[in-house]
């Protein structure tokens, strides 16, 4: 299933261009870099800091129906773990196909143990995870 | 330092449509991102906010 990653900051598209073309770490960037200089979209997602005019480190996963499924917001000084982002993203796609299953915390990719909640599993999650 | 943010969207909520101007490093051109277009094309979207260009992401 198709997915697009879009980065957003309150810088303009001109600054994005200048940064991406001057910083060698960004030479291989393939995703569009979006500009939110008014902070309108950052405010909508609750990441706009009125004290600084900057957006906090927020990550949001939206499904093809436009529904918000995950959000993670870190303060300025903590970077995000991309492996965890990809785990959440893969889990969302998997569960959108297998709607009766849920992905436990240790789930990493398709084929890993999932759970199918039912009355029989109540109080037996340990056994279900081992099985 | 405390951040002053308003409440955002709720999980499970349909995200209101929005558009943003973009810079696309692949083409080197400016463009636009539209949530409505994403939904029309049945695409998933990951939005990745960060404080500022020219700093550590």
N, CA and C atoms of all chains as a GROMACS GRO file, in nm:
protein
  564
    1UNK      N    1   0.084  -0.121   0.000
    1UNK     CA    2   0.000   0.000   0.000
    1UNK      C    3   0.088   0.125   0.000
    2UNK      N    4   0.048   0.224  -0.076
    2UNK     CA    5   0.131   0.342  -0.094
    2UNK      C    6   0.130   0.436   0.024
    3UNK      N    7   0.246   0.494   0.048
    3UNK     CA    8   0.260   0.585   0.161
    3UNK      C    9   0.352   0.700   0.122
    4UNK      N   10   0.323   0.816   0.174
    4UNK     CA   11   0.410   0.930   0.150
    4UNK      C   12   0.453   0.991   0.283
    5UNK      N   13   0.584   1.009   0.297
    5UNK     CA   14   0.639   1.080   0.412
    5UNK      C   15   0.656   1.226   0.371
    6UNK      N   16   0.608   1.315   0.456
    6UNK     CA   17   0.623   1.458   0.433
    6UNK      C   18   0.677   1.520   0.560
    7UNK      N   19   0.788   1.594   0.549
    7UNK     CA   20   0.838   1.664   0.667
    7UNK      C   21   0.780   1.805   0.668
    8UNK      N   22   0.761   1.859   0.789
    8UNK     CA   23   0.700   1.992   0.803
    8UNK      C   24   0.776   2.072   0.909
    9UNK      N   25   0.811   2.196   0.875
    9UNK     CA   26   0.859   2.289   0.977
    9UNK      C   27   0.800   2.426   0.944
   10UNK      N   28   0.825   2.523   1.032
   10UNK     CA   29   0.769   2.657   1.007
   10UNK      C   30   0.862   2.740   0.918
   11UNK      N   31   0.967   2.678   0.866
   11UNK     CA   32   1.051   2.745   0.766
   11UNK      C   33   0.975   2.753   0.633
   12UNK      N   34   1.020   2.843   0.545
   12UNK     CA   35   0.960   2.849   0.411
   12UNK      C   36   1.023   2.744   0.320
   13UNK      N   37   0.959   2.723   0.205
   13UNK     CA   38   1.013   2.628   0.106
   13UNK      C   39   1.150   2.673   0.054
   14UNK      N   40   1.175   2.805   0.059
   14UNK     CA   41   1.305   2.857   0.011
   14UNK      C   42   1.418   2.814   0.105
   15UNK      N   43   1.387   2.818   0.235
   15UNK     CA   44   1.488   2.775   0.332
   15UNK      C   45   1.507   2.623   0.323
   16UNK      N   46   1.397   2.550   0.300
   16UNK     CA   47   1.410   2.404   0.281
   16UNK      C   48   1.508   2.375   0.167
   17UNK      N   49   1.490   2.447   0.057
   17UNK     CA   50   1.576   2.428  -0.060
   17UNK      C   51   1.721   2.458  -0.022
   18UNK      N   52   1.742   2.572   0.043
   18UNK     CA   53   1.879   2.612   0.078
   18UNK      C   54   1.944   2.511   0.172
   19UNK      N   55   1.866   2.461   0.267
   19UNK     CA   56   1.920   2.365   0.365
   19UNK      C   57   1.952   2.233   0.296
   20UNK      N   58   1.855   2.183   0.219
   20UNK     CA   59   1.874   2.051   0.158
   20UNK      C   60   1.990   2.051   0.059
   21UNK      N   61   2.008   2.162  -0.013
   21UNK     CA   62   2.115   2.164  -0.113
   21UNK      C   63   2.252   2.196  -0.052
   22UNK      N   64   2.254   2.251   0.070
   22UNK     CA   65   2.385   2.282   0.129
   22UNK      C   66   2.433   2.177   0.229
   23UNK      N   67   2.339   2.109   0.294
   23UNK     CA   68   2.375   2.011   0.398
   23UNK      C   69   2.395   1.874   0.334
   24UNK      N   70   2.518   1.822   0.339
   24UNK     CA   71   2.547   1.695   0.271
   24UNK      C   72   2.471   1.577   0.332
   25UNK      N   73   2.438   1.586   0.460
   25UNK     CA   74   2.359   1.480   0.525
   25UNK      C   75   2.222   1.463   0.458
   26UNK      N   76   2.177   1.567   0.389
   26UNK     CA   77   2.043   1.564   0.328
   26UNK      C   78   2.048   1.540   0.178
   27UNK      N   79   2.165   1.504   0.128
   27UNK     CA   80   2.182   1.490  -0.017
   27UNK      C   81   2.089   1.386  -0.076
   28UNK      N   82   2.058   1.282   0.002
   28UNK     CA   83   1.977   1.172  -0.053
   28UNK      C   84   1.828   1.182  -0.016
   29UNK      N   85   1.786   1.295   0.032
   29UNK     CA   86   1.646   1.311   0.073
   29UNK      C   87   1.552   1.294  -0.047
   30UNK      N   88   1.449   1.211  -0.028
   30UNK     CA   89   1.355   1.182  -0.138
   30UNK      C   90   1.214   1.233  -0.110
   31UNK      N   91   1.190   1.280   0.012
   31UNK     CA   92   1.054   1.318   0.050
   31UNK      C   93   1.034   1.469   0.034
   32UNK      N   94   0.911   1.512   0.007
   32UNK     CA   95   0.885   1.655   0.000
   32UNK      C   96   0.897   1.720   0.138
   33UNK      N   97   0.950   1.842   0.140
   33UNK     CA   98   0.967   1.917   0.264
   33UNK      C   99   0.866   2.032   0.262
   34UNK      N  100   0.768   2.023   0.353
   34UNK     CA  101   0.656   2.119   0.349
   34UNK      C  102   0.683   2.239   0.438
   35UNK      N  103   0.630   2.354   0.394
   35UNK     CA  104   0.650   2.481   0.464
   35UNK      C  105   0.522   2.523   0.533
   36UNK      N  106   0.532   2.553   0.662
   36UNK     CA  107   0.415   2.597   0.739
   36UNK      C  108   0.450   2.725   0.814
   37UNK      N  109   0.488   2.833   0.739
   37UNK     CA  110   0.536   2.955   0.805
   37UNK      C  111   0.431   3.023   0.893
   38UNK      N  112   0.303   3.002   0.865
   38UNK     CA  113   0.198   3.062   0.950
   38UNK      C  114   0.172   2.977   1.074
   39UNK      N  115   0.219   2.852   1.072
   39UNK     CA  116   0.194   2.762   1.184
   39UNK      C  117   0.053   2.706   1.186
   40UNK      N  118  -0.022   2.730   1.080
   40UNK     CA  119  -0.163   2.688   1.079
   40UNK      C  120  -0.178   2.535   1.095
   41UNK      N  121  -0.101   2.462   1.015
   41UNK     CA  122  -0.113   2.316   1.021
   41UNK      C  123  -0.048   2.262   1.149
   42UNK      N  124   0.064   2.323   1.190
   42UNK     CA  125   0.128   2.281   1.315
   42UNK      C  126   0.034   2.302   1.434
   43UNK      N  127  -0.042   2.411   1.431
   43UNK     CA  128  -0.141   2.435   1.538
   43UNK      C  129  -0.249   2.328   1.536
   44UNK      N  130  -0.296   2.295   1.414
   44UNK     CA  131  -0.404   2.196   1.403
   44UNK      C  132  -0.362   2.064   1.467
   45UNK      N  133  -0.235   2.028   1.452
   45UNK     CA  134  -0.188   1.901   1.507
   45UNK      C  135  -0.137   1.916   1.651
   46UNK      N  136  -0.142   2.036   1.705
   46UNK     CA  137  -0.107   2.055   1.846
   46UNK      C  138   0.042   2.055   1.873
   47UNK      N  139   0.123   2.084   1.770
   47UNK     CA  140   0.269   2.083   1.791
   47UNK      C  141   0.330   2.223   1.785
   48UNK      N  142   0.247   2.325   1.757
   48UNK     CA  143   0.301   2.461   1.742
   48UNK      C  144   0.326   2.523   1.879
   49UNK      N  145   0.449   2.564   1.903
   49UNK     CA  146   0.485   2.626   2.030
   49UNK      C  147   0.475   2.778   2.016
   50UNK      N  148   0.376   2.837   2.082
   50UNK     CA  149   0.352   2.982   2.070
   50UNK      C  150   0.469   3.061   2.127
   51UNK      N  151   0.546   3.000   2.216
   51UNK     CA  152   0.659   3.072   2.277
   51UNK      C  153   0.777   3.088   2.184
   52UNK      N  154   0.790   2.998   2.087
   52UNK     CA  155   0.907   3.001   1.999
   52UNK      C  156   0.871   3.019   1.851
   53UNK      N  157   0.747   2.991   1.814
   53UNK     CA  158   0.708   2.994   1.672
   53UNK      C  159   0.758   2.873   1.596
   54UNK      N  160   0.798   2.770   1.671
   54UNK     CA  161   0.851   2.648   1.609
   54UNK      C  162   0.757   2.530   1.635
   55UNK      N  163   0.773   2.426   1.555
   55UNK     CA  164   0.694   2.305   1.575
   55UNK      C  165   0.774   2.203   1.655
   56UNK      N  166   0.710   2.142   1.753
   56UNK     CA  167   0.775   2.034   1.828
   56UNK      C  168   0.789   1.911   1.739
   57UNK      N  169   0.867   1.814   1.785
   57UNK     CA  170   0.894   1.694   1.705
   57UNK      C  171   0.775   1.599   1.710
   58UNK      N  172   0.679   1.625   1.623
   58UNK     CA  173   0.556   1.545   1.620
   58UNK      C  174   0.550   1.457   1.498
   59UNK      N  175   0.507   1.332   1.517
   59UNK     CA  176   0.490   1.239   1.406
   59UNK      C  177   0.345   1.190   1.405
   60UNK      N  178   0.283   1.192   1.288
   60UNK     CA  179   0.142   1.158   1.277
   60UNK      C  180   0.121   1.063   1.160
   61UNK      N  181   0.046   0.955   1.184
   61UNK     CA  182   0.014   0.861   1.076
   61UNK      C  183  -0.135   0.873   1.043
   62UNK      N  184  -0.163   0.901   0.916
   62UNK     CA  185  -0.300   0.920   0.867
   62UNK      C  186  -0.329   0.812   0.763
   63UNK      N  187  -0.441   0.740   0.778
   63UNK     CA  188  -0.470   0.632   0.684
   63UNK      C  189  -0.536   0.688   0.557
   64UNK      N  190  -0.555   0.603   0.454
   64UNK     CA  191  -0.608   0.653   0.326
   64UNK      C  192  -0.752   0.705   0.336
   65UNK      N  193  -0.818   0.683   0.449
   65UNK     CA  194  -0.952   0.740   0.469
   65UNK      C  195  -0.943   0.876   0.541
   66UNK      N  196  -0.820   0.917   0.575
   66UNK     CA  197  -0.803   1.047   0.639
   66UNK      C  198  -0.814   1.043   0.790
   67UNK      N  199  -0.811   0.922   0.848
   67UNK     CA  200  -0.826   0.909   0.993
   67UNK      C  201  -0.687   0.908   1.060
   68UNK      N  202  -0.674   0.985   1.167
   68UNK     CA  203  -0.548   0.991   1.242
   68UNK      C  204  -0.537   0.868   1.332
   69UNK      N  205  -0.431   0.786   1.310
   69UNK     CA  206  -0.418   0.660   1.384
   69UNK      C  207  -0.309   0.662   1.491
   70UNK      N  208  -0.206   0.742   1.472
   70UNK     CA  209  -0.097   0.748   1.571
   70UNK      C  210  -0.047   0.889   1.585
   71UNK      N  211  -0.005   0.923   1.705
   71UNK     CA  212   0.070   1.047   1.720
   71UNK      C  213   0.175   1.029   1.827
   72UNK      N  214   0.289   1.092   1.802
   72UNK     CA  215   0.399   1.089   1.898
   72UNK      C  216   0.460   1.229   1.895
   73UNK      N  217   0.473   1.291   2.011
   73UNK     CA  218   0.530   1.427   2.016
   73UNK      C  219   0.644   1.428   2.116
   74UNK      N  220   0.762   1.466   2.070
   74UNK     CA  221   0.878   1.479   2.158
   74UNK      C  222   0.913   1.625   2.176
   75UNK      N  223   0.973   1.656   2.289
   75UNK     CA  224   1.023   1.791   2.314
   75UNK      C  225   1.143   1.816   2.223
   76UNK      N  226   1.193   1.939   2.223
   76UNK     CA  227   1.299   1.979   2.130
   76UNK      C  228   1.422   1.890   2.132
   77UNK      N  229   1.456   1.840   2.252
   77UNK     CA  230   1.587   1.780   2.268
   77UNK      C  231   1.593   1.629   2.251
   78UNK      N  232   1.484   1.567   2.206
   78UNK     CA  233   1.486   1.422   2.188
   78UNK      C  234   1.448   1.384   2.045
   79UNK      N  235   1.539   1.315   1.979
   79UNK     CA  236   1.514   1.269   1.843
   79UNK      C  237   1.423   1.148   1.843
   80UNK      N  238   1.366   1.120   1.725
   80UNK     CA  239   1.272   1.007   1.715
   80UNK      C  240   1.342   0.883   1.666
   81UNK      N  241   1.287   0.768   1.704
   81UNK     CA  242   1.340   0.640   1.660
   81UNK      C  243   1.265   0.596   1.534
   82UNK      N  244   1.336   0.595   1.421
   82UNK     CA  245   1.271   0.566   1.294
   82UNK      C  246   1.224   0.420   1.288
   83UNK      N  247   1.297   0.330   1.357
   83UNK     CA  248   1.253   0.189   1.360
   83UNK      C  249   1.115   0.178   1.424
   84UNK      N  250   1.093   0.254   1.531
   84UNK     CA  251   0.963   0.250   1.598
   84UNK      C  252   0.854   0.311   1.510
   85UNK      N  253   0.889   0.416   1.438
   85UNK     CA  254   0.791   0.475   1.345
   85UNK      C  255   0.753   0.372   1.239
   86UNK      N  256   0.852   0.303   1.183
   86UNK     CA  257   0.822   0.206   1.078
   86UNK      C  258   0.744   0.087   1.134
   87UNK      N  259   0.774   0.049   1.260
   87UNK     CA  260   0.698  -0.059   1.324
   87UNK      C  261   0.550  -0.021   1.335
   88UNK      N  262   0.525   0.100   1.379
   88UNK     CA  263   0.385   0.146   1.393
   88UNK      C  264   0.318   0.152   1.256
   89UNK      N  265   0.391   0.202   1.159
   89UNK     CA  266   0.334   0.216   1.026
   89UNK      C  267   0.299   0.079   0.966
   90UNK      N  268   0.394  -0.017   0.976
   90UNK     CA  269   0.368  -0.152   0.924
   90UNK      C  270   0.252  -0.217   0.998
   91UNK      N  271   0.246  -0.197   1.129
   91UNK     CA  272   0.138  -0.256   1.209
   91UNK      C  273   0.003  -0.201   1.166
   92UNK      N  274  -0.002  -0.071   1.140
   92UNK     CA  275  -0.129  -0.010   1.095
   92UNK      C  276  -0.175  -0.070   0.964
   93UNK      N  277  -0.082  -0.087   0.871
   93UNK     CA  278  -0.118  -0.143   0.741
   93UNK      C  279  -0.166  -0.288   0.758
   94UNK      N  280  -0.092  -0.364   0.840
   94UNK     CA  281  -0.130  -0.503   0.864
   94UNK      C  282  -0.270  -0.511   0.922
   95UNK      N  283  -0.296  -0.429   1.025
   95UNK     CA  284  -0.427  -0.436   1.092
   95UNK      C  285  -0.540  -0.382   1.006
   96UNK      N  286  -0.506  -0.298   0.908
   96UNK     CA  287  -0.612  -0.250   0.818
   96UNK      C  288  -0.659  -0.364   0.727
   97UNK      N  289  -0.572  -0.465   0.707
   97UNK     CA  290  -0.610  -0.583   0.626
   97UNK      C  291  -0.668  -0.692   0.714
   98UNK      N  292  -0.615  -0.708   0.837
   98UNK     CA  293  -0.659  -0.815   0.928
   98UNK      C  294  -0.727  -0.748   1.047
   99UNK      N  295  -0.852  -0.711   1.027
   99UNK     CA  296  -0.917  -0.623   1.124
   99UNK      C  297  -0.953  -0.693   1.255
  100UNK      N  298  -0.946  -0.829   1.260
  100UNK     CA  299  -0.978  -0.897   1.386
  100UNK      C  300  -0.853  -0.916   1.472
  101UNK      N  301  -0.735  -0.882   1.417
  101UNK     CA  302  -0.610  -0.904   1.492
  101UNK      C  303  -0.558  -0.773   1.550
  102UNK      N  304  -0.481  -0.786   1.659
  102UNK     CA  305  -0.413  -0.670   1.717
  102UNK      C  306  -0.264  -0.703   1.728
  103UNK      N  307  -0.181  -0.600   1.720
  103UNK     CA  308  -0.036  -0.619   1.724
  103UNK      C  309   0.018  -0.586   1.863
  104UNK      N  310   0.075  -0.685   1.932
  104UNK     CA  311   0.133  -0.658   2.065
  104UNK      C  312   0.261  -0.574   2.056
  105UNK      N  313   0.313  -0.536   2.172
  105UNK     CA  314   0.426  -0.443   2.176
  105UNK      C  315   0.551  -0.497   2.108
  106UNK      N  316   0.567  -0.631   2.108
  106UNK     CA  317   0.688  -0.689   2.049
  106UNK      C  318   0.675  -0.713   1.898
  107UNK      N  319   0.554  -0.688   1.842
  107UNK     CA  320   0.533  -0.709   1.700
  107UNK      C  321   0.625  -0.618   1.619
  108UNK      N  322   0.694  -0.677   1.520
  108UNK     CA  323   0.784  -0.596   1.438
  108UNK      C  324   0.746  -0.598   1.291
  109UNK      N  325   0.706  -0.717   1.243
  109UNK     CA  326   0.671  -0.725   1.101
  109UNK      C  327   0.577  -0.842   1.077
  110UNK      N  328   0.520  -0.846   0.958
  110UNK     CA  329   0.425  -0.949   0.923
  110UNK      C  330   0.488  -1.086   0.946
  111UNK      N  331   0.412  -1.176   1.008
  111UNK     CA  332   0.464  -1.308   1.045
  111UNK      C  333   0.488  -1.316   1.194
  112UNK      N  334   0.510  -1.201   1.260
  112UNK     CA  335   0.525  -1.200   1.406
  112UNK      C  336   0.390  -1.227   1.472
  113UNK      N  337   0.400  -1.270   1.597
  113UNK     CA  338   0.280  -1.307   1.673
  113UNK      C  339   0.182  -1.190   1.688
  114UNK      N  340   0.056  -1.215   1.651
  114UNK     CA  341  -0.050  -1.117   1.678
  114UNK      C  342  -0.150  -1.182   1.773
  115UNK      N  343  -0.243  -1.106   1.821
  115UNK     CA  344  -0.348  -1.158   1.908
  115UNK      C  345  -0.483  -1.132   1.842
  116UNK      N  346  -0.576  -1.225   1.863
  116UNK     CA  347  -0.713  -1.206   1.816
  116UNK      C  348  -0.802  -1.203   1.940
  117UNK      N  349  -0.830  -1.084   1.992
  117UNK     CA  350  -0.902  -1.073   2.119
  117UNK      C  351  -1.039  -1.141   2.113
  118UNK      N  352  -1.069  -1.213   2.220
  118UNK     CA  353  -1.200  -1.277   2.232
  118UNK      C  354  -1.224  -1.303   2.380
  119UNK      N  355  -1.346  -1.345   2.415
  119UNK     CA  356  -1.379  -1.374   2.554
  119UNK      C  357  -1.286  -1.482   2.611
  120UNK      N  358  -1.247  -1.578   2.525
  120UNK     CA  359  -1.160  -1.688   2.571
  120UNK      C  360  -1.023  -1.640   2.616
  121UNK      N  361  -0.979  -1.525   2.562
  121UNK     CA  362  -0.844  -1.479   2.593
  121UNK      C  363  -0.837  -1.396   2.722
  122UNK      N  364  -0.952  -1.360   2.775
  122UNK     CA  365  -0.951  -1.276   2.895
  122UNK      C  366  -0.876  -1.348   3.008
  123UNK      N  367  -0.774  -1.285   3.062
  123UNK     CA  368  -0.693  -1.347   3.167
  123UNK      C  369  -0.594  -1.450   3.115
  124UNK      N  370  -0.588  -1.467   2.984
  124UNK     CA  371  -0.500  -1.570   2.924
  124UNK      C  372  -0.407  -1.509   2.820
  125UNK      N  373  -0.377  -1.383   2.834
  125UNK     CA  374  -0.291  -1.318   2.734
  125UNK      C  375  -0.152  -1.379   2.734
  126UNK      N  376  -0.102  -1.412   2.853
  126UNK     CA  377   0.032  -1.474   2.862
  126UNK      C  378   0.037  -1.600   2.778
  127UNK      N  379  -0.063  -1.688   2.797
  127UNK     CA  380  -0.067  -1.814   2.721
  127UNK      C  381  -0.079  -1.785   2.570
  128UNK      N  382  -0.161  -1.687   2.535
  128UNK     CA  383  -0.182  -1.655   2.392
  128UNK      C  384  -0.054  -1.605   2.329
  129UNK      N  385   0.025  -1.526   2.405
  129UNK     CA  386   0.150  -1.474   2.350
  129UNK      C  387   0.253  -1.585   2.332
  130UNK      N  388   0.248  -1.689   2.419
  130UNK     CA  389   0.342  -1.800   2.406
  130UNK      C  390   0.303  -1.893   2.293
  131UNK      N  391   0.174  -1.905   2.268
  131UNK     CA  392   0.120  -2.006   2.176
  131UNK      C  393   0.155  -1.986   2.031
  132UNK      N  394   1.231   2.540   3.006
  132UNK     CA  395   1.145   2.611   2.909
  132UNK      C  396   1.021   2.526   2.879
  133UNK      N  397   0.906   2.586   2.895
  133UNK     CA  398   0.782   2.512   2.872
  133UNK      C  399   0.726   2.550   2.735
  134UNK      N  400   0.680   2.450   2.661
  134UNK     CA  401   0.616   2.477   2.533
  134UNK      C  402   0.472   2.519   2.557
  135UNK      N  403   0.427   2.614   2.479
  135UNK     CA  404   0.288   2.656   2.490
  135UNK      C  405   0.214   2.610   2.366
  136UNK      N  406   0.151   2.493   2.377
  136UNK     CA  407   0.080   2.437   2.262
  136UNK      C  408  -0.068   2.421   2.297
  137UNK      N  409  -0.150   2.428   2.194
  137UNK     CA  410  -0.293   2.403   2.212
  137UNK      C  411  -0.319   2.255   2.191
  138UNK      N  412  -0.435   2.209   2.230
  138UNK     CA  413  -0.471   2.071   2.203
  138UNK      C  414  -0.476   2.046   2.054
  139UNK      N  415  -0.433   1.928   2.012
  139UNK     CA  416  -0.434   1.896   1.870
  139UNK      C  417  -0.554   1.810   1.835
  140UNK      N  418  -0.532   1.719   1.742
  140UNK     CA  419  -0.640   1.633   1.696
  140UNK      C  420  -0.649   1.509   1.786
  141UNK      N  421  -0.762   1.443   1.781
  141UNK     CA  422  -0.778   1.321   1.860
  141UNK      C  423  -0.757   1.198   1.772
  142UNK      N  424  -0.702   1.094   1.832
  142UNK     CA  425  -0.684   0.969   1.757
  142UNK      C  426  -0.820   0.915   1.716
  143UNK      N  427  -0.826   0.864   1.593
  143UNK     CA  428  -0.953   0.814   1.541
  143UNK      C  429  -1.035   0.922   1.473
  144UNK      N  430  -0.988   1.044   1.487
  144UNK     CA  431  -1.060   1.157   1.426
  144UNK      C  432  -1.024   1.169   1.279
  145UNK      N  433  -1.121   1.210   1.196
  145UNK     CA  434  -1.092   1.240   1.056
  145UNK      C  435  -1.019   1.374   1.052
  146UNK      N  436  -0.903   1.376   0.988
  146UNK     CA  437  -0.821   1.498   0.986
  146UNK      C  438  -0.882   1.597   0.887
  147UNK      N  439  -0.906   1.722   0.930
  147UNK     CA  440  -0.957   1.822   0.836
  147UNK      C  441  -0.858   1.843   0.721
  148UNK      N  442  -0.911   1.871   0.603
  148UNK     CA  443  -0.824   1.888   0.486
  148UNK      C  444  -0.728   2.006   0.506
  149UNK      N  445  -0.606   1.992   0.454
  149UNK     CA  446  -0.511   2.103   0.460
  149UNK      C  447  -0.415   2.093   0.342
  150UNK      N  448  -0.355   2.205   0.310
  150UNK     CA  449  -0.256   2.209   0.202
  150UNK      C  450  -0.130   2.280   0.250
  151UNK      N  451  -0.016   2.238   0.199
  151UNK     CA  452   0.111   2.302   0.233
  151UNK      C  453   0.196   2.315   0.107
  152UNK      N  454   0.268   2.425   0.096
  152UNK     CA  455   0.366   2.439  -0.011
  152UNK      C  456   0.488   2.355   0.022
  153UNK      N  457   0.546   2.290  -0.079
  153UNK     CA  458   0.658   2.201  -0.053
  153UNK      C  459   0.778   2.236  -0.142
  154UNK      N  460   0.893   2.189  -0.095
  154UNK     CA  461   1.011   2.182  -0.181
  154UNK      C  462   1.039   2.034  -0.202
  155UNK      N  463   1.050   1.991  -0.327
  155UNK     CA  464   1.073   1.850  -0.358
  155UNK      C  465   1.218   1.830  -0.401
  156UNK      N  466   1.300   1.770  -0.313
  156UNK     CA  467   1.443   1.752  -0.346
  156UNK      C  468   1.466   1.665  -0.468
  157UNK      N  469   1.370   1.577  -0.502
  157UNK     CA  470   1.388   1.487  -0.616
  157UNK      C  471   1.386   1.565  -0.746
  158UNK      N  472   1.292   1.658  -0.759
  158UNK     CA  473   1.280   1.737  -0.881
  158UNK      C  474   1.350   1.872  -0.870
  159UNK      N  475   1.378   1.914  -0.746
  159UNK     CA  476   1.436   2.046  -0.725
  159UNK      C  477   1.333   2.158  -0.740
  160UNK      N  478   1.204   2.120  -0.747
  160UNK     CA  479   1.099   2.220  -0.771
  160UNK      C  480   1.012   2.240  -0.646
  161UNK      N  481   0.941   2.352  -0.645
  161UNK     CA  482   0.839   2.373  -0.542
  161UNK      C  483   0.709   2.308  -0.587
  162UNK      N  484   0.629   2.265  -0.491
  162UNK     CA  485   0.504   2.199  -0.523
  162UNK      C  486   0.405   2.218  -0.410
  163UNK      N  487   0.308   2.127  -0.401
  163UNK     CA  488   0.207   2.137  -0.296
  163UNK      C  489   0.174   1.999  -0.243
  164UNK      N  490   0.147   1.993  -0.114
  164UNK     CA  491   0.094   1.871  -0.053
  164UNK      C  492  -0.050   1.899  -0.016
  165UNK      N  493  -0.140   1.806  -0.052
  165UNK     CA  494  -0.281   1.823  -0.018
  165UNK      C  495  -0.333   1.693   0.041
  166UNK      N  496  -0.392   1.699   0.158
  166UNK     CA  497  -0.448   1.578   0.219
  166UNK      C  498  -0.558   1.520   0.131
  167UNK      N  499  -0.638   1.610   0.072
  167UNK     CA  500  -0.747   1.563  -0.014
  167UNK      C  501  -0.693   1.478  -0.128
  168UNK      N  502  -0.581   1.521  -0.187
  168UNK     CA  503  -0.519   1.445  -0.296
  168UNK      C  504  -0.474   1.308  -0.247
  169UNK      N  505  -0.418   1.304  -0.127
  169UNK     CA  506  -0.372   1.178  -0.069
  169UNK      C  507  -0.487   1.079  -0.058
  170UNK      N  508  -0.601   1.128  -0.010
  170UNK     CA  509  -0.717   1.041   0.010
  170UNK      C  510  -0.772   0.996  -0.125
  171UNK      N  511  -0.772   1.089  -0.221
  171UNK     CA  512  -0.820   1.055  -0.355
  171UNK      C  513  -0.734   0.944  -0.415
  172UNK      N  514  -0.603   0.949  -0.388
  172UNK     CA  515  -0.511   0.850  -0.444
  172UNK      C  516  -0.492   0.730  -0.352
  173UNK      N  517  -0.573   0.721  -0.246
  173UNK     CA  518  -0.568   0.608  -0.151
  173UNK      C  519  -0.428   0.588  -0.093
  174UNK      N  520  -0.364   0.696  -0.052
  174UNK     CA  521  -0.228   0.690   0.003
  174UNK      C  522  -0.229   0.711   0.154
  175UNK      N  523  -0.140   0.641   0.223
  175UNK     CA  524  -0.113   0.669   0.363
  175UNK      C  525  -0.023   0.793   0.371
  176UNK      N  526  -0.032   0.864   0.484
  176UNK     CA  527   0.051   0.983   0.503
  176UNK      C  528   0.122   0.977   0.638
  177UNK      N  529   0.252   1.000   0.637
  177UNK     CA  530   0.325   1.021   0.762
  177UNK      C  531   0.372   1.166   0.764
  178UNK      N  532   0.322   1.243   0.861
  178UNK     CA  533   0.365   1.382   0.877
  178UNK      C  534   0.472   1.386   0.984
  179UNK      N  535   0.583   1.451   0.954
  179UNK     CA  536   0.700   1.450   1.041
  179UNK      C  537   0.740   1.594   1.070
  180UNK      N  538   0.690   1.648   1.182
  180UNK     CA  539   0.720   1.787   1.218
  180UNK      C  540   0.855   1.795   1.289
  181UNK      N  541   0.927   1.905   1.268
  181UNK     CA  542   1.052   1.929   1.339
  181UNK      C  543   1.069   2.080   1.357
  182UNK      N  544   1.150   2.122   1.454
  182UNK     CA  545   1.153   2.265   1.489
  182UNK      C  546   1.208   2.357   1.380
  183UNK      N  547   1.320   2.326   1.320
  183UNK     CA  548   1.378   2.423   1.227
  183UNK      C  549   1.482   2.363   1.136
  184UNK      N  550   1.489   2.415   1.013
  184UNK     CA  551   1.596   2.380   0.920
  184UNK      C  552   1.730   2.424   0.980
  185UNK      N  553   1.835   2.367   0.929
  185UNK     CA  554   1.971   2.400   0.972
  185UNK      C  555   1.997   2.367   1.119
  186UNK      N  556   1.914   2.277   1.173
  186UNK     CA  557   1.941   2.224   1.307
  186UNK      C  558   1.935   2.073   1.297
  187UNK      N  559   1.968   2.006   1.406
  187UNK     CA  560   1.961   1.860   1.411
  187UNK      C  561   1.816   1.815   1.402
  188UNK      N  562   1.784   1.721   1.314
  188UNK     CA  563   1.648   1.665   1.307
  188UNK      C  564   1.645   1.535   1.384
   0.00000   0.00000   0.00000
